Amino acid sequence: MRCIKSLWVLPYCVYTLYMPQAVYAHKNEAPPIVKYHERQYKRYLKRAEKQSDEIKKHKEMLNNYQEQHFINKNDENYVIDIEIIQKHCDAIIKRSEDLREEYQSFASWHKWKAESLMQQ
């Protein structure tokens, strides 16, 4: 009985030793980690584009504020309104530019990482 139980160990060992392994050296497709970094690269580029759109939108808002809201230059609140919108847009533009630069640096790092992994 002990001999029969031990006979099952041999086929199990042979199966696990010769079981197919994931080898990417002979395939044309990139390993999953490279695909991950490529996805991250594209993702951060899209985020940087969204920040560029936000910057453009607020620069236009700042330039066209008077025409959009029909502000009367003779009104006593005109200067206050302009200062408020100036402060609002400048803050968003500055933070969006910082964020865009950060996203672009993340994207460039992921691109570099994917390329370096493909060369290995």
Residue pairs with C-beta under 8 A, 6 or more apart in sequence:
24 30
24 31
30 38
30 114
30 118
31 117
33 117
34 114
34 117
34 118
37 110
37 111
37 113
37 114
37 117
38 110
38 111
38 114
40 106
40 107
40 110
41 107
41 110
41 111
41 114
44 103
44 104
44 106
44 107
44 110
45 103
45 104
45 107
47 103
48 100
48 103
48 104
48 107
51 96
51 97
51 99
51 100
51 103
52 100
54 92
54 96
55 93
55 96
55 97
55 100
58 89
58 92
58 93
58 96
59 89
59 93
61 68
61 85
61 89
62 85
62 86
62 89
62 90
65 71
65 81
65 82
65 85
66 73
66 82
69 81
71 78
71 81
71 82
72 78
